Amino acid sequence: MNLSRSHLLTEQPNPASHNLDQMSTLALVDLFAREDQRVVEALAEAREQVAAAIELTAARLDKGGRLFYVGAGTSGRLGVLDASECPPTFCTPPDLIQGIIAGGPPALVRSSEGLEDDPTAGALAIAQGGVTRQDVVMGIAAGGTTPYVHGALGAAREQEAATIFLACVPPSAVAVAVDVDIRVLVGPEILAGSTRLKAGTATKMVLNTLSTAVMVRLGKVYGNRMVDMAVSNQKLHDRALKILQDLTGLDRESSRRLLEASGGSVKTALLMQAAGVSRCVAEGLLRQHQGKLRAALLSCSASLASG
């Protein structure tokens, strides 16, 4: 995609920061606070598109598909970050949500923005990921023009995968053929062209919303508790015990014994306690109901203290 970037909204100077280098430190902080309010407003304006992306992704993942985030530079790093946070938060397999960044893992810690200009590399990444029509590919490009991302989206469409695009410029500036087109128009950056600022914040907010809501739809959450988390360190172990205490009414020691009896699964432990069944029966009920705790509870007329 050979488009000049100079006309893009993300490249324009921000009138509010024309004297940035002359501002006091407090004035700088105040300016950032004011400008960041625009991110929240812009996300609200894109709410229908974000919701559509959530529904599309949840439907594909519920049928065995995967989600791939594809980006370069800051956009790519944020995609990898969100993908890497899903296994510990929701106990998902590492390949369920994957982040692909131009330049591969080295680009996470060392700038390699020049690699974003190769659409063929983006297409190759999709091929290497084994993307199929079951999957979802979400291209992330703050300025909308990144050739690597467009190459990946084109290859994904050829495989009949569902496609989502996230950018901070309007469709009139950069048009793209995808199933869901999300445009979060945060306006010019305080530091002209530095899309790690408002555009980066907007991207993080969209990805937070999308991945968390998808996990809710997949039954990884009960009420507002992460009941399908991996109990992999002391902090998460303590959180698991707190969830068990709150939802079952058990004391901490009883919750600890219950968690051990469940094999370290909060979801299994909750079902065991509420339904009065063994670990084996609880695991079977969860499999029967695609891992959805609320559905499993309803099937045996059991309930928890809250949620």
N, C-alpha and C positions, 0 to 999 in steps of 0.2 A: 504494500500500500504506500504509494509515493505521494504523500500529502505534506505540504508545508506546515510546520507546527506553529509558525509565527502568528497565525490567525486564531489559534485555539484559545478558549476561555482560560484554560489552565496556564497559559503562557503570558497572559496580559498583566501589566503592572496594576497594583491595587492602589487606588487614590488615597486610601486611608493610611498607607504606610510610605508615602512618597518621601518623607523625611526620616525614615527608619534609623539611619545611622546617627541622627541627632537627638533621638528620643532619650528621655531618662529611663532607667531600668524599670521603675514602677509604671511608667507610661507604656513601655513595651509589654509588660505583663497584662495590663488592662486591655491593650489592643488585641492580644492573643485571645483573651477571654471573650471580647466582643465578637471577634471573627469566628471563633469556634461555635458560637451560638448558631451561626448560619449552617453549620454541619447538621445540627439537630433538625433545623427547619427543612433543610434539603432532603434529609432522610424521610421526614414525614410526607413530603411531596411525592416521594417515590414509593410510598407504602404499598400501593396496589401491585406494582411490578415485583417488589420484594416478596410479597405474599404469594404471587404466582410462581416465583422461583422456588419458594419453600414447598408449595404443593407439588410442583413438578418433580423436584428432587426427592421428596419423601416417597412419592409413588414409585419412582424408579428404584430407589434403595430398598423399599419394602419388597420388591420382586427380585432382589438379588443383584441389583446394579451397584455401581460405585460412582463417587463424585470426584472429579479432578479439577483442581484450581490451576490455572495456567497464567503466568505473568512474568514480567522482567523487572529488575530493580526492586524498588520499594513494593510495588504491587505483587511481585513474585514472592518476596520475603513474607509479606503478610498472609498470602495464601498458604505457604508452607507452615507458618506459625499456627494458623487456625487448624490446619489438618493435623499437626503434631499434638495439639491439645485435646483432640477428641478421644484417643485411646485411654488416657488416664481419667478423663472426666466422665466418659460414657461407656468405658470398657468395650470399645469397638475394635475390631481387627485393624491392624495398621494399614491394610490395603483398601479399606472401605472409603476413606476420604484421603486423597493424596494431593500433595502440592508439587507442582512442576514449575521450576524457575529456569529461565534462560541462563545457560552456563553451568547448570547443575549445582550440587552442594557447595562448591567453592564460592559461588556467587552470593551465598548467604552472609559471608563475612568479608568479602572483598569485592569492591565495585567492578562490575563487568558489563556495564550498560551497552557497550558496543555489540554484544552478542544478541541484543534484542532486535537487530535489523535483518535477521535471517528468517524469513517465513518457512523455508524448507526445514530448518532445525525445529521449529514448532510442530510442523507436520510429523517429523520423525519422532518427536517425543510422544505424540499420540499413538503412533504405530508401536513404539517400544512399550507403551503402557498397555497394549492389547485392548484398546478401547473398542467397545461393541455397541450395538443398538440398545442394550440394556442400561448403558451408563449415561452420566451427565458430565459435560465439560463446561466449566465456567471460565471464560476469559476475562482477565482483569487488566485494564489499561487506563490509568487516570486520564491521560490525554486522548485516549481512544485510537491512536494510530499505530501502536506497536506491531510491526510486521510479524514478530515471533508469535504473538497472541492470535493474530488473524490467520496465520498459517495453521496454527493448532485448531482453531475453530472450523476452518475449511476442511481439514482432515477429519474432524469429528463428525461434521455433517455428511461427509462421504460414507462414514460408517453408520449413519442414521442414529447417532447418539443424540440425546437432547442437548441443546446448547443454550447458555446464558451469557450475557455480556454485561460487564459492569464498568462504567466510565463516568467521568465528571465533566463531560462536554455534551451538548445536546445532539440528538440524531441528525439535525440539519448540518452539523459540522463534520460528523463522521457517521455514515450510515453503515449498518452491518445486518446481515440476514441471520437471525437467531430466533429461538423459540421465545425467550424472554429477554427484553432489553431494559436494563436498569441504568438510569442516568441520575446521578446525585450531583446536582449543580450547586457546588459550594462557592463558586465565584473565584476570582483571582486570588492567588496566594499572597500572604504578607511579604514573603520573599519571592519575587516574581519567578514563576516556573518551578519552584521547589515543591513538588507534589507529595513530598513526605509529610507535609503539614496538613492543611484542611482535607486535601484529597486522601491522604493516608489515613487520617482519622475517620473519614467517611467510609473508606474501604474496610477498616477494622470493624466499624459499627455494623456494616451490612453483613460481613462474614460472621460476626458474633451472633447476629440475629438469625441468619440463615441456618447455620450449623446447629445452634441450640434449638430452634423451632423444629428443624427436621428430626432431631433426636427426641423431642417431645412427641412428635407424630409417630415415631417408631417405637414408643413405649419405654424409652430409656429414663423416663422421669415419672415420679408419682407425686401428685400435688406439685410442690416446687422443690422436691428433693431429688438429688442425683442418685437414685437407687441402683443404678447399674454401673457404678464406678469401680475402678480397680483399687483394691486395698493394698497399695504397694509401698507405703511408708507410714511413719508414725502419725503424721498429720492426717492422712486419709483414714488410718485406722481409728483415730479419735473421732473423726467426722462420721464414720460408719457407726460407731457406738452411739454417738449422739442421735443419729437418725433412728436407730433401733429403739433407744430410750424414749424419744419423742413420739414415735408412731405406735409403739407397743405398750408403753407404760412400765416396762421393766426397768430395774435398776441397772447400774453400769456393769456389775459383775455378771448378772444374769444375761445381759446383752452380749457380753464378751463370750460367754459359753454358747449362746445361741449362734453367734457369728462363726465360732469355731465349728459347731455342729453342721453349719450350712456349707462348709468348705470355703469360707471367706466371701460368700456372696450375700450382699445386703438384700437383694431382691428375693433370693431363695429363703433367707432367714425370716423376712417379713411374712412371706406366705406360710412358712412352717408354723410360725407363732399364731397367725390370725386364723388359719384353717385347722390347726392342730394335727398336721400331717408330718410325715418323715421327710428327710431331705430328698429321697428318691421320688416320692410322690410329688413333692413341690416342684422339683425339676421337670417332671413329666407334665405337670399342669402348665408350667411356663412354656415348654416346647409346644404344647397343644394350642396355646394362645399366642404364638409368635413372640414370646418374651414379654408380653404386655401384662404387667402385674395387676392392674385394675380389672382387666377382663378375667384373669385367672381367679381373682378374689370373688368376683361376681358369680363365676361358674360354680363355686362351692359355698355361696351365700356367706362369705366371710367379710370382715371389715377391719380396718385399722383405726387407731385412736383419732387421727386427723388426716386431712388430705382428701 
